[in-house]
Amino acid sequence: MGNTRYFTIYSLLPILGRSTLGATCSHRLTPISSNKPHSISSFDGCIACFLLLQVNNCSGKMGKAVLKVVDSTDLMLNPLSFGCAKEVAKPIEVCGKEIKVHGPSNRGSILALVFREYLKMIVVDYSVPDAVNDNSIKFLLVNISFYYEGNAEVYCNVKAPFVMRTTGGDRDWLYKIVEDSNLYAIIFPQMGKQVVAFLATMEIMAKQFPGAFSGYSLKMVGVPEEYLSGHAFHLYHLVSFEFQQNVYGKSIYAEGTVVAVLFLAKRKMVNLYSQIHIMSECNV
């Protein structure tokens, strides 16, 4: 697969397993662990037991959905999260667990301390698009320039492997900073396993049978009002038959996110993996 590190919706890159940071940790975290049997049964439990997961922007719907899935696994959960300044006032409670939210100004130093103590950590990022890499807010005061780095920049600086689901940001620039930092990460806009399988099938059909569906029409269909903000509605209407994909709620995306994290945790930094590998190897 060459030396390419550019990502597509189906492309995953293996992660770095260790950090070269020399920072001294001034405190010791107590990760949150669950005694519940994990529902992601396609992976060895021992992998999850030694893996620390930090979910950023956990105040959002997807962040909370991921936390609920993590709560049903053997994964250790970092009781810290990054969010916007207005979210730091009080902790977030999900599944009876309390998560302390830190604002943009001290993300880098906090993440460096955590990663120094827990090298087997993966960050899950469901931040809003503006927080990915477009939130550099620069100030000039007495010839000193301060700026809040985008989340991806922070992860790259700390060398913390991450799984990022976003539909926004400057994607080309995002790929470049990951490549330049020699960091491996998963970056794609779709986490739902079933949705990815459906889209992959459509892509294969388009390549294998390029003229088979020429002349057919594509039309929109009604979506329940409470799910209008979702991105998982695609209908391919082909006169006598149809391919339809409708997803309600957030659970399949959250489950797909955790599967991706565990998949990366088991892999070595030797090959370029695709999301199709995840589904085929894990029988999902």
C-alpha positions in Angstrom: 0.0 0.0 0.0 3.0 2.2 -0.3 3.9 5.0 2.1 0.6 6.9 1.9 -1.0 8.1 5.1 -4.0 9.8 3.5 -7.2 8.6 4.9 -10.5 7.8 3.2 -13.8 6.8 4.8 -12.6 3.2 4.7 -9.0 3.8 5.6 -7.5 3.2 9.1 -3.9 3.6 10.2 -2.3 1.6 12.9 -1.3 3.4 16.0 1.9 4.2 17.9 2.0 2.2 21.2 4.4 4.4 23.2 5.2 8.0 23.9 8.6 9.6 24.0 7.5 12.3 26.4 9.9 13.2 29.2 7.3 15.1 31.3 7.0 14.3 35.0 3.5 13.4 36.2 2.6 15.4 39.3 -0.5 13.3 40.1 -2.0 9.9 39.7 -5.2 9.3 37.9 -7.8 6.7 39.1 -9.3 5.4 35.9 -13.0 4.4 36.0 -13.4 0.7 35.2 -16.6 -1.3 34.8 -17.5 -4.6 36.4 -20.1 -5.3 33.7 -19.5 -8.0 31.1 -18.4 -6.3 27.9 -20.8 -6.5 24.9 -18.1 -6.2 22.3 -17.4 -9.9 22.4 -15.3 -10.1 19.2 -12.1 -9.1 21.0 -10.0 -10.5 23.8 -11.0 -9.1 27.2 -7.3 -8.7 28.2 -6.8 -6.0 25.5 -9.6 -3.9 27.0 -8.4 -4.4 30.5 -5.1 -2.6 29.9 -6.4 0.1 27.6 -7.3 3.6 28.9 -9.9 5.5 26.9 -10.5 9.2 27.0 -13.7 10.5 25.3 -13.6 14.2 24.5 -16.7 16.3 24.0 -18.6 13.8 26.1 -21.3 16.4 26.8 -22.7 15.8 23.3 -25.1 13.1 22.2 -22.4 11.0 20.5 -19.9 11.4 23.3 -22.5 10.2 25.9 -23.4 7.3 23.6 -19.8 6.2 23.4 -19.5 6.5 27.2 -22.5 4.2 27.6 -20.9 1.6 25.3 -17.6 1.9 27.1 -19.5 1.3 30.4 -20.6 -2.1 29.1 -17.0 -3.2 28.3 -13.8 -3.9 30.2 -12.2 -0.7 29.1 -10.9 1.7 31.6 -12.3 5.2 31.3 -10.3 8.3 31.9 -12.4 10.5 34.3 -11.3 13.6 32.3 -12.6 15.1 29.1 -11.9 18.2 27.0 -14.7 20.5 26.0 -15.5 24.2 25.5 -15.0 26.8 28.2 -18.7 26.9 29.2 -18.7 23.2 29.9 -16.1 23.2 32.7 -18.5 24.6 35.4 -19.6 21.2 36.6 -18.8 17.5 36.0 -20.8 15.4 33.5 -22.5 12.4 34.8 -23.1 9.4 32.5 -24.0 5.9 33.7 -23.4 6.9 37.3 -19.9 8.0 36.5 -18.5 11.6 36.9 -16.4 13.1 34.2 -14.5 16.3 34.8 -14.3 18.6 31.8 -11.3 20.8 31.0 -11.4 23.8 28.7 -9.2 24.6 25.7 -6.4 26.5 27.5 -4.8 23.5 29.3 -5.6 20.6 27.1 -2.0 19.9 26.0 -0.4 19.9 29.5 -3.2 17.7 31.0 -3.0 15.2 28.1 0.8 15.0 28.3 0.6 14.1 32.0 -2.0 11.5 31.5 -0.2 10.0 28.5 3.0 9.9 30.4 1.4 7.7 33.1 -0.8 5.6 30.8 1.0 4.8 27.6 -1.7 2.5 26.4 -4.2 5.2 26.0 -6.4 6.1 23.0 -8.4 9.3 22.7 -11.9 9.3 21.1 -12.9 12.7 19.7 -16.4 13.6 18.8 -15.9 17.3 19.0 -17.8 19.8 16.9 -16.1 20.5 13.5 -14.7 23.9 14.6 -12.7 22.2 17.4 -10.9 19.8 15.1 -8.3 22.1 13.6 -10.1 25.4 12.8 -10.4 26.7 16.4 -7.0 28.5 16.5 -7.9 31.7 18.3 -4.9 34.0 18.2 -4.3 36.9 20.5 -1.5 39.5 20.3 -0.5 41.2 23.6 2.8 42.9 24.2 4.2 41.1 21.1 3.4 37.7 22.7 1.1 35.5 20.6 -1.1 33.0 22.4 -3.4 30.5 20.7 -5.7 27.6 21.5 -4.6 24.7 19.4 -7.1 22.5 17.7 -7.7 19.1 19.2 -5.8 17.3 16.4 -2.8 19.5 17.0 -2.8 18.7 20.7 -3.0 15.0 20.0 -0.1 15.2 17.5 2.1 17.3 19.8 1.6 14.8 22.7 1.8 11.8 20.3 -1.4 10.4 21.6 -3.1 8.0 19.2 -6.7 9.0 18.5 -10.0 8.0 16.8 -11.7 11.1 15.4 -15.1 11.2 13.8 -15.8 14.5 12.2 -17.4 15.9 9.1 -15.7 19.3 9.4 -12.3 21.0 9.6 -9.7 21.5 7.0 -9.3 17.8 6.1 -6.2 18.1 3.9 -4.4 20.1 6.7 -5.6 17.6 9.3 -4.0 14.7 7.4 -0.8 16.7 6.9 -0.2 17.4 10.6 -0.9 13.8 11.5 1.6 12.7 8.8 4.2 15.3 9.8 4.0 14.2 13.5 4.6 10.6 12.7 1.4 9.8 14.6 -1.1 7.1 13.5 -4.8 7.7 13.9 -8.2 6.9 12.6 -10.0 9.8 11.0 -13.2 9.4 9.1 -16.8 10.8 9.1 -18.7 7.6 9.6 -18.5 5.1 12.5 -21.6 3.0 12.0 -20.5 -0.5 11.0 -23.7 -1.3 9.1 -23.6 2.1 7.3 -20.0 1.6 6.3 -20.7 -1.9 5.0 -23.6 -0.5 3.0 -21.6 2.3 1.5 -18.7 -0.1 0.7 -21.2 -2.4 -1.1 -22.4 0.5 -3.2 -18.9 1.5 -4.0 -18.0 -2.0 -5.0 -21.1 -2.3 -7.2 -20.3 1.0 -8.9 -16.7 -0.2 -9.8 -17.7 -3.7 -10.7 -20.8 -2.8 -12.7 -20.4 0.8 -13.8 -23.3 0.8 -16.3 -25.7 -1.5 -14.6 -27.8 1.3 -13.0 -27.4 4.0 -15.6 -30.6 5.8 -16.2 -32.1 5.1 -12.8 -33.1 7.9 -10.4 -32.2 8.8 -6.9 -34.7 10.4 -4.6 -35.1 11.5 -1.0 -37.6 9.9 1.4 -39.3 11.1 4.6 -37.3 10.9 7.8 -38.8 11.1 11.3 -38.5 14.6 12.6 -36.4 13.6 15.7 -33.8 12.1 13.4 -33.5 14.8 10.8 -30.1 16.0 12.2 -28.6 12.6 11.5 -26.3 11.8 8.6 -27.3 8.1 8.0 -30.2 8.4 5.6 -29.5 7.3 2.1 -32.1 5.8 -0.3 -31.2 4.4 -3.7 -34.6 3.9 -5.5 -34.2 1.7 -8.5 -37.7 1.3 -10.0 -38.4 -2.4 -9.2 -36.0 -2.7 -6.3 -34.2 -0.5 -3.8 -31.3 -0.4 -1.4 -32.3 1.5 1.7 -30.3 2.5 4.7 -32.0 4.2 7.7 -30.4 4.4 11.1 -32.2 5.6 14.2 -30.3 6.8 17.2 -26.6 6.9 18.1 -25.9 3.4 19.4 -24.4 1.8 16.3 -22.0 4.7 15.8 -20.9 4.4 19.5 -20.4 0.7 19.2 -18.5 1.1 15.9 -16.2 3.6 17.6 -15.3 1.2 20.4 -14.7 -1.6 17.9 -12.3 0.7 16.0 -10.4 1.5 19.3 -10.1 -2.1 20.2 -9.0 -3.1 16.7 -6.2 -0.6 16.8 -5.1 -1.6 20.2 -4.4 -5.2 18.9 -2.5 -4.2 15.8 1.2 -3.5 15.2 2.5 -0.5 13.3 3.2 -2.5 10.1 0.3 -2.1 7.6 -2.5 0.1 6.5 -5.8 -1.3 7.6 -9.3 -0.5 6.3 -12.6 -0.4 8.0 -13.5 -3.5 6.0 -10.7 -5.4 7.8 -12.4 -4.6 11.1 -15.8 -6.0 10.1 -14.4 -9.1 8.4 -11.9 -10.0 11.1 -14.3 -9.3 14.0 -17.3 -10.9 12.4 -19.3 -7.7 12.8 
